[in-house]
């Protein structure tokens, strides 16, 4: 680990030198790339340098334990105790900084919400979750762009796909993928009985065009007349677009816009994100299994979270977290849940990291 950190410091010095190179300075794209790398490396190097300084001071204090003066030995022991605590704190920070980082964390996200089992009530709850995530995004000053939505007749949603624009959006929302279960008395229930319904949520990192190149010859494009409620001309022109990616079989449909071109462009965003997600899952079988177990097929049994309205509680079953603040959560105040999930999965990554050992002779 110490060698790894030394390698990081050497790379930091190399990048620092490159940023002073006139050729790099005059190349805007290269300069921005190295500036970002410099900033990321600096977070680690500054802690590592502090860590090395503490180790040196600790060794010097240990030497003072050999002094003949009892007062000096006492002062040295106090200093050793303080420095040891500092060293342990810095080790924790370094392990955290070196933990594997998801390269998609800073990206925008494609958020897909679909009604599962539960009929009209599932559609109503899908709409409630859409509003919850929209309010959460607005609280972060992120932009929410609806790419496509399919409403039900009673104010619910069969499906809604949105793009959330905001730095770090994926790092905040990536653990929301899965089945969300709701327990409440539906507005359509005349007898006052509690029903259980389910909604699936999928969070995909946005794929840039430079990351995912789609050959136009590999896309089958079908146009048709939009269906469902809409503004003037929405249901009277062939503006809806269905994109089929022939190599993967992925199908995306967009019909919200009056313009066929706008629907096509929105569909391509979703298509790129789904292709990227499929590529990542194929490259990482473990992640594929986790995503499959989280999202499932919309059945009630595979839930990751339950929203119990009669008791006013929300429970995340992955980490055993229960909060009795349902109303606040439905208003978009989900930071408590997201923070707990991030801490849990980060601790899992740290446990799997190699032990932090350094010679202190």
N, C-alpha and C positions, 0 to 999 in steps of 0.2 A: 504493500500500500504506500509506503514511504517513497519507493521508487516511482510509483505511478504519479504521486504528487509532484515529485521532482521533474518528471516528464511534462506535467501540466505547466509547471513554472517555466521550463525551457521553451515550451511552445508559446507561452505568454510573452516572453522576451523576444522570440522570433517575430510574432505578430506585431509587437510594439515597434520593432525595427522596420517592418514592412510598411506600417502606417506613416513612417517618416520618409519613405521612398517616393521621390517625385513622380515616378511612373504610376505608382498606386494612387497617389493623391489626385492625379489627373484622370484616373479611371474611376468614374463615379460608382459604377456597379461594384468593382473590386474593393474600393475604399469602404463602401457601406457594408460589404460582406465581412471584411476584416475588423471593422469597427464593432460589429455585433459580436464577433468571436472574441475580441479583446474584452468587451464588457462582461461576457459570460465567464471567461477565464479569470478575470480580475476578482470576481466574487470568491473564487476558490483560492487564488494565490494570496490575497490579502489575509485570509484566515490561516493559510499554511505558513506564511512568514511570521505571523504572530505566534503560531504554534511552535515553530522552531526557536523563536526567541525565548518562549517560556521554558522549553526544554533546556536551553543553555543556562538560563538563570537557575533552573532546578538543579542542574549538575554542579553549578558553583556553590549553591547553598548546601548541597550534600558534602562538599569538601570542607565547609566550615564546621561540620559536625565533628571533625577530627581536632578542632582547636582545643587548647588546654583551658581556655576561659569558659567557665560554665554559663555565664551570661550570653556569650556569643553563641554557644551551642543551643541555648534555649531560643534565642532570636532566630537562629538558622532553622530550627525545627518548626517554629511558627510560620516562617517563610516557606518552608517545604510544604506544609499543610495547605497554605493558600495557593501556591503554584500548582500543586497536584490537582486541586479542584478546578483551577483554570484550565489545566491541560486536559482534564476529562471532559470539560464543557466544550473545548475546542475540538476534541476528537469526535464528539457527537455532531458538531456542526459540519466537520469535514466529511463524515460518513453520510450525512444528509445531502451535502452538496455533490457527493460522488455517486449517490444512488442513481440508478438508471432513470433517465428522463425521457418521457414520451415525446418524440419529435413533433407530434401534432398538437402539443399543449397550447401553443400560442395561436392556433388557427381559429377561424370562424367555424361555425358548425351548421350542419343540416339536421334539423330536429323533425322527426317523423312521429306523429301520434295517430294511433288507429284504435277504433272501438273493437273490443274483443267480445267475449261472451257476456250476455246480459241484455241484449236487445236495445231498445230505446234508451234505457238507463245508462248503458255503456257509452252510447253516443253523447249523452248529456255530460257524463263525467269526462269524456275525451275533450269536450269543449271547456270544462272547468280546468283541466290540466293545461290546456293551451293558454288560457287566461293567466294561470299561475306562473307559467314560464315566461309569458310576455311581460308580466309585472316585474318578475325577477330581473329580466334583461333590461327593462327600462330603469330599474333601480341602479344598474351598473352603467347606465348611459350607453348601452348597446343598441344597435338598430335591428329591428325585427322586420324581415321581408317575407311576406306570405308568397310561397311559390305555387301552391295548389291547395285547394280545400274542397271537400265534398260534404255539404251539410245534410242533416236529416230534417224531417218535416216538423219536429217539435223543438227546434233550437239546439240540437246536438250536432256532432260531427262524426261522420263515418271515418274520415281521414283528413289530416291537415299536415302539410309539409312546409316548413319555414326555414329561411336562412337567417341565422343570428350573427350579425357582424360585430365583433368586439375582440380586442386583444386578450387572449387567455380564455376565451369563451369555452373552448373544448376542455381545458384543464378543470374548469368549474363544473361542466355539465356531463362529462364522459361517464360518470357513475350512475347517471339517471336511466341508462338503458335497461329495460326489463319490463316485467308485468306489474302494473300498479292496480291494486284491488281496492274497490270501494264498498263499504257496507253502510247503507242508509235506506230510508223510506223514500222511494221515487215519487216524483210529483204525479206520476201516472198510476200510483197504487192507491186504490180506494179503501182498502181494509187496514191500512197503516202497518203493513208488514215490512220488515227489513229485508232488503234484497242485497245480494252480493253480485257485483259485476266486475269486469276486468278490462283494462286498456293497456295496449302495448306502446312503449316508448323506445325509439331508437335514436341514438346520437352519433352522427358521423362527422368526421373532420372534413372541412371543405378541401377539395382537390383542385389545385391550380392547373391551368392548361399545360404549363411546363412539366408538371408531374405526371399527368395522365394525358397522353396524346391519343385521341380517338380518330381512327381512320373513317372519314365520311362514308367510304364504301362499305363499312361494316355496320352501318346504322340503317335500319329500315324505318322509314317515316310514313306514318299514316295520319291523314287529317280527317276530321269528322265534325259534325255539329255538336257544340257543347250542350250539355243537359243540366237540369237543375235550375235553381233560382239565379238570376243575374240581371244585369242592367240591360239597357236597350241594345239590341243587335247581338248580345251574347249567344242567344239561342237561335239566331236566324242566319248565321254565316258559319262556314266550315273553318273555324278558327282553332278548334281543339287539336292538339298534337299528341300522337303516341309515338314514342321513340323505343325501338327494340335494338339492343346491342347484340348482334348475331353471335359473336364468339362466346359471350357469357349467358345470353338469354335474358338479361336484365331488361325489364320493361318499365318505362316511366311515362306517365300521362299528365299533361298540363292543359287546363282549359279556362283558367281564371281571366286571362286577358282577352280583349277583343282582337288583338293582333296575333296572327299566326306566328310571325317572327318572334314576338316577345314570349309566347308560349314555348317556342322551340328553344330559345336561349335559356329560359328558366329550367326547362327539362334537361338541357345539357349539364347544368350545374348539379342537378340531382344525380344524373347519370354518372358524371365523373366521380362524385362522392361515393356512390355505391360501388363503382368499379375499384376505387382506391381501397374501400373497406374490405372488399372481397380479396384483393391482393394481400392486404395486411393479414387477413385471417388465414389465407393459404400459406403465408410465410411463417406464421406463428400459430401452430396447432393448438397450443394451450389457450391462447386468446380466443381462438375459434370455439373451443369447448365452453369457455366461460360465457361468451356472448350467446351461444345457443341455449345454455342453461338459464341465462338471464331473460332473454326475450321470449323464447318458446313460441307457442302458436296462439297465444291469447287465451288459453285456458286458465281457470281460476287457481289451479293447484301450483303453478310455477311462479308465484308472485315474489317480488322483491320487497314490496312495500304495501302496507294496508292503511287506508284512510277510513277510520271508524267514526261516522258522524254522530251517532247517538251518544258515544262516550267522549267525543271531542278529542280523539287522540290519533296520532300517526305513528306507525311502527315500521322501522326499516329492519327486515328480518335478517339481512346479511350481517349486521353488527349488533343486533339486539337492542337498538335504540328506540325508545318510546318517548314521545313528546305530547303533552296535553295542551297544545296550542294550535289546533286544527284550523281555526278561523284565520289566524295570522299566516299560517303556512299557505293556505289557499289564496291569500293576498300576495303571494310571492316572496314571503319571508322564509326562505329555505336555506339560508346560510348555515344555520346550526347543523342541519342534516349533511350538507355538502362538506362542511369543515370536518365533521366526524368521519365521514367516508374517506376523505382525502388523508386524514391522519392515520386511519386504519390501514389503508392500502400502502401508504408510504412506509409505515412500520413493517409491513410484510416484506417490502422491497429491501429494507435495511437488514432484516433478519436473514435474507438470502444473500446479502453482500458478504464479501470475504472479510475475515476478522481484521481489525485494525491493530497491527502490531509494529512496533518500531524499537530498534535497539537503543537502550538508554545507559549504555555502559560508561 
